[in-house]
Amino acid sequence: MKDQIIAYYNEFPKEGKDLYFIQCGGLRNKKDEGSHNGFSICKTDWSQLLDAIVTERKLLNSSNPSEAAYIRVLDDIIMGLELFGYYRISWLAGLKSVSMKNLSLENLFSYAR
């Protein structure tokens, strides 16, 4: 990682801008490292990155033609991550509840009579 930061500063000499280095995957811990000499190291994994992309995608308005290119790019990134086994998951907290007041075991499992 140190080599990549050195290479960046060799390619783009300091212009007074902060560098945010994003370390994704292969982490021993996910704790971000603070600012060091004008750069910050932000750590994440692929699942968190996918969650952030999905959240941003939901915020975009598909009826707005100026956002169509962004939507296509984000959709392609989502599909690419899914190809490598990182899927959008709907957790139980996001599911709709169903009332089961009028249901009985006989009605639910009629095949087991």
C-alpha positions in Angstrom: 0.0 0.0 0.0 2.9 2.3 0.8 4.2 1.8 -2.8 0.9 2.8 -4.3 0.8 6.1 -2.3 4.4 6.9 -3.3 3.6 6.1 -6.9 0.5 8.4 -6.8 2.6 11.3 -5.4 5.3 10.7 -8.0 2.7 10.9 -10.8 0.7 13.8 -9.3 3.0 16.0 -7.2 1.4 17.6 -4.2 -1.1 20.2 -5.2 -2.4 20.8 -1.7 -5.2 18.2 -2.1 -5.8 15.4 0.3 -5.5 11.9 -0.9 -8.2 9.3 0.2 -6.8 5.8 -0.4 -9.6 3.2 -0.4 -8.4 -0.2 0.7 -11.1 -2.8 -0.4 -10.9 -6.5 0.6 -8.1 -8.5 2.1 -8.3 -6.6 5.4 -7.1 -7.7 8.8 -9.4 -5.1 10.3 -11.9 -2.6 8.9 -10.9 0.3 11.1 -10.0 3.4 9.1 -6.6 4.8 9.6 -6.5 8.5 10.2 -4.9 11.2 8.2 -1.1 10.8 7.7 0.9 13.4 5.9 -2.0 14.6 3.7 -3.6 11.2 3.0 -6.3 9.1 4.7 -6.7 5.3 4.4 -10.3 4.2 4.3 -11.0 0.5 4.6 -14.1 -1.4 3.4 -15.0 -4.8 2.1 -16.9 -5.6 -1.1 -20.2 -6.2 0.6 -20.2 -2.7 2.2 -19.2 -1.2 -1.2 -22.1 -3.0 -2.9 -24.5 -1.7 -0.2 -23.3 1.9 -0.7 -23.7 1.5 -4.5 -27.2 0.1 -4.2 -28.1 3.0 -1.8 -26.9 5.6 -4.3 -28.7 3.8 -7.1 -32.0 4.0 -5.3 -31.5 7.8 -4.8 -31.2 8.4 -8.6 -34.3 9.3 -10.6 -34.7 7.0 -13.6 -37.0 9.6 -15.3 -34.3 12.2 -15.3 -32.3 11.8 -18.6 -29.2 13.5 -17.1 -28.9 10.7 -14.6 -29.4 7.8 -17.1 -25.6 7.3 -17.6 -25.0 7.2 -13.9 -27.8 4.6 -13.5 -26.4 2.4 -16.2 -22.9 2.5 -14.7 -24.1 1.7 -11.2 -26.3 -1.1 -12.5 -23.3 -2.6 -14.4 -21.2 -2.4 -11.2 -23.9 -4.1 -9.2 -24.2 -6.9 -11.8 -20.4 -7.2 -11.9 -20.2 -7.7 -8.2 -23.0 -10.2 -8.3 -20.9 -12.2 -10.9 -18.3 -12.6 -8.2 -20.7 -13.7 -5.5 -21.6 -10.4 -3.8 -25.4 -10.1 -3.9 -27.9 -7.6 -2.7 -29.6 -9.1 0.3 -33.0 -8.1 1.7 -32.8 -8.6 5.4 -35.8 -9.5 7.5 -36.2 -6.0 8.9 -37.0 -4.8 5.4 -39.7 -7.4 4.7 -43.4 -6.6 5.0 -45.3 -8.3 7.9 -48.2 -10.5 7.3 -51.1 -11.0 9.8 -51.6 -14.7 10.8 -54.5 -14.2 13.1 -57.0 -16.2 11.0 -54.5 -19.0 10.1 -54.5 -22.3 11.8 -52.0 -25.3 11.5 -54.7 -27.2 9.5 -55.0 -24.5 7.0 -51.2 -23.9 6.7 -50.3 -27.6 6.3 -53.3 -29.1 4.7 -51.1 -31.6 2.8 -50.1 -33.2 6.1 -53.5 -34.4 7.1 
